[in-house]
Amino acid sequence: MKEKIQNWLHDLGVALGLIEPPLQPVPIRTDDEQRRRQQQRRR
């Protein structure tokens, strides 16, 4: 129960801008994805 309240308070703080949100990893495109897209465009 205590953990649930702490999670709720943390989410509220993030929503109000009082707390910085945790950083999300940024997806990086690989060469494989670019090759697939180029092949699809050629078809």
PyRosetta script that sets phi, psi and omega in degrees:
from pyrosetta import init, pose_from_sequence

init()
pose = pose_from_sequence("MKEKIQNWLHDLGVALGLIEPPLQPVPIRTDDEQRRRQQQRRR")
pose.set_psi(1, -42.4)
pose.set_omega(1, -179.1)
pose.set_phi(2, -62.4)
pose.set_psi(2, -40.6)
pose.set_omega(2, -179.9)
pose.set_phi(3, -64.8)
pose.set_psi(3, -37.5)
pose.set_omega(3, 179.7)
pose.set_phi(4, -63.1)
pose.set_psi(4, -42.5)
pose.set_omega(4, 179.3)
pose.set_phi(5, -66.9)
pose.set_psi(5, -41.2)
pose.set_omega(5, 179.3)
pose.set_phi(6, -63.4)
pose.set_psi(6, -41.3)
pose.set_omega(6, 177.4)
pose.set_phi(7, -62.4)
pose.set_psi(7, -41.4)
pose.set_omega(7, -179.2)
pose.set_phi(8, -65.5)
pose.set_psi(8, -44.0)
pose.set_omega(8, 179.5)
pose.set_phi(9, -65.2)
pose.set_psi(9, -39.4)
pose.set_omega(9, 178.6)
pose.set_phi(10, -64.1)
pose.set_psi(10, -46.1)
pose.set_omega(10, 178.0)
pose.set_phi(11, -60.3)
pose.set_psi(11, -39.2)
pose.set_omega(11, 178.8)
pose.set_phi(12, -65.5)
pose.set_psi(12, -43.1)
pose.set_omega(12, 178.4)
pose.set_phi(13, -61.9)
pose.set_psi(13, -40.9)
pose.set_omega(13, 177.7)
pose.set_phi(14, -65.1)
pose.set_psi(14, -42.9)
pose.set_omega(14, -178.7)
pose.set_phi(15, -64.0)
pose.set_psi(15, -35.0)
pose.set_omega(15, -179.5)
pose.set_phi(16, -83.8)
pose.set_psi(16, -7.0)
pose.set_omega(16, 178.9)
pose.set_phi(17, 84.5)
pose.set_psi(17, 12.7)
pose.set_omega(17, -179.3)
pose.set_phi(18, -82.2)
pose.set_psi(18, -25.9)
pose.set_omega(18, -176.9)
pose.set_phi(19, -125.0)
pose.set_psi(19, 138.3)
pose.set_omega(19, 175.8)
pose.set_phi(20, -69.2)
pose.set_psi(20, 133.4)
pose.set_omega(20, 176.8)
pose.set_phi(21, -69.6)
pose.set_psi(21, 152.0)
pose.set_omega(21, 177.4)
pose.set_phi(22, -63.6)
pose.set_psi(22, 142.1)
pose.set_omega(22, -177.9)
pose.set_phi(23, -71.8)
pose.set_psi(23, 136.4)
pose.set_omega(23, 178.6)
pose.set_phi(24, -96.9)
pose.set_psi(24, 143.1)
pose.set_omega(24, 176.3)
pose.set_phi(25, -66.4)
pose.set_psi(25, 138.4)
pose.set_omega(25, -178.7)
pose.set_phi(26, -89.2)
pose.set_psi(26, 124.7)
pose.set_omega(26, 178.7)
pose.set_phi(27, -67.5)
pose.set_psi(27, 135.7)
pose.set_omega(27, -180.0)
pose.set_phi(28, -112.4)
pose.set_psi(28, 126.6)
pose.set_omega(28, -179.9)
pose.set_phi(29, -71.4)
pose.set_psi(29, 138.6)
pose.set_omega(29, 178.5)
pose.set_phi(30, -100.0)
pose.set_psi(30, 166.7)
pose.set_omega(30, 178.4)
pose.set_phi(31, -61.8)
pose.set_psi(31, -33.1)
pose.set_omega(31, -179.5)
pose.set_phi(32, -60.2)
pose.set_psi(32, -42.8)
pose.set_omega(32, -179.5)
pose.set_phi(33, -64.7)
pose.set_psi(33, -40.7)
pose.set_omega(33, 179.9)
pose.set_phi(34, -64.7)
pose.set_psi(34, -40.8)
pose.set_omega(34, 178.8)
pose.set_phi(35, -62.6)
pose.set_psi(35, -42.1)
pose.set_omega(35, 179.7)
pose.set_phi(36, -62.6)
pose.set_psi(36, -42.8)
pose.set_omega(36, -179.4)
pose.set_phi(37, -64.9)
pose.set_psi(37, -40.7)
pose.set_omega(37, 179.2)
pose.set_phi(38, -64.4)
pose.set_psi(38, -40.5)
pose.set_omega(38, 179.4)
pose.set_phi(39, -65.6)
pose.set_psi(39, -37.6)
pose.set_omega(39, 179.7)
pose.set_phi(40, -67.4)
pose.set_psi(40, -36.3)
pose.set_omega(40, -179.7)
pose.set_phi(41, -67.9)
pose.set_psi(41, -34.0)
pose.set_omega(41, -177.7)
pose.set_phi(42, -70.7)
pose.set_psi(42, -25.7)
pose.set_omega(42, -176.7)
pose.set_phi(43, -72.6)
pose.dump_pdb("model.pdb")
